[in-house]
């Protein structure tokens, strides 16, 4: 299904630039293996959140941009899955990590390990690698409390 407001060709990642709209549909996740190989700190992470998907996308986007990062693609589907691909300079890794936690993400154990490793490695060689680019392909499964509350009311009726 094409992305509302644009075609997948708009930016090469399957999401249009107008993805802040509440009715955006994302295409199948992009697994660009060649891109991941060219960036040494290209990470794939999974997380869960109880935040509403559209609000989560807006919060994360604002936080990433505020840290000097670049959001390459973003979107949410009908099942509550949010996908984001973003890049940032390694010197901002602690800020990016903080933004993800402050936005309400519960990263997987592997996600915590990878970003902690990035932060520690960056700290130990800050003069040599501070401006290198890191990339995160983030998949978030949301379970908004609103939806679960409505589901319980509907089940009880």
N, C-alpha and C positions, 0 to 999 in steps of 0.2 A: 504494500500500500504506500503510495507516495506521501511525502511529508507535506502537510498542509502549509501553504504559503510559499512553496518553493519545490524545486526538484532536487533529487540527491546529487545532481551534478553541480549544484550551487557552490558547494565547498569541498566535495570529495569525501565527506564523512557521513553522508546519509541524513544530515539534519540541516534545515535551512537556517538562515540568520534570524528569522522571526520566531524562534522557538520559545519565547516567553509567553506566548498565547496559551491559554488554558486547554485548548483543544488540539494540541500538537500530537501527532503520532510519529513515532520513530521507527525507522526501518530496522531490519535485523541488525544486531550488533556488528560493528566493523572490527574484524581481526586482521589488522594490517601487519603481518609478520615482518615484512621488509622494513617498515618504519620502526618497529620495536628493536630490530637488530642494529639500526644506525644510531640509536640513542642508548648509551650504556645504562642509564638509569631510567629505562622505560618499564614501568611496573603496571601489572594488572592487579586490581584489588576488588574485593567483595565486601559489602557492608549491609547492615540492616538499620532501619530507622522507623520510629513511630510518627515521624512528621508527615504532613500532607505532601504528596509528590511535587506539586507546582510550587509550593512555598519552599520546599527543600532545594529545588533547582535554582530559584531566585536567591536564596540565602547563600548557597555555595558559590554561585556565579559572582555575586557581589563580593564575597570574601576573597575569592581567588583573584579577581581583578584588583581588589584593594591591596593585595600582597604583590602586585606586579606580574601576576600570571596571565596566561592566555587561555581562554576556553575555546577549544577547537570544535567541539560538538556537545550537544546536550539534548535531553529529551526524556519524556516519560510515556509509558504505554498504559493500556487499560487495566493491566494486572497489577499496577503499582510499582513496576520496575523502572528505576531511573538510571539512565546511562549518561556518563560524562567523560569526555576526553579533554585533558588540559595539560599545559606545560608551564614551567616556572624555572627561574634561575635557582640553582642549588642553594645559594645563600638565603633564600626565603623558605627553606624546607621546614623549619620549626614553626614559622607563621602558618604555612599551608596545613601542617599537621594540626595545629591549634584550631584553625578554621573548620576543619573536618569534624573535630570532636565537639566544638562549640555549636555547630549546626545540628548536632544530635545524631551523628553517625556512630554506630557500633561496628568498628572494623573487625574483620576476621583476625585470628591470631597471626596468620601469615602477613596480613596487611600491616599490623602493628610492628611486626619484626622487620619487614622491608623498609618502612619509612623511618623507623628508629635507626636502622643500619645506615640509611642515607644521611640522616642528620648527624650521626656520630662520625661517619666517614668525611662528610663535608667539614665538620668542625676541626678534624685533624689535619686537613689540607686546604683550609679556607683560602689561602693566597693563590693556590694553583687552580682551584676548581670552582670558586664562588660563582662565576658567571656561566658555567656549563649549564646546559638545559636538562631538566628531569621531566619525565612525562608520566602521567597516571591515567590509566584507563579504568574508570571506577564504575562498578555496577552495584546499585543499591536496591534492595528489596524493601519496600515500605509497607508498614502495617499501621496506618493511621489509627489512632485511638477512636476517632470519630466513626470510622467505618466499622470497627469491631463492636463499638457500643450500639450502633444501628443494627448490626447483625444479631446481637443478643436480644434486642427488643423485638425484632422480626421473628426470631426463633421462638420466643416466649409466647407470641400471639397465636 
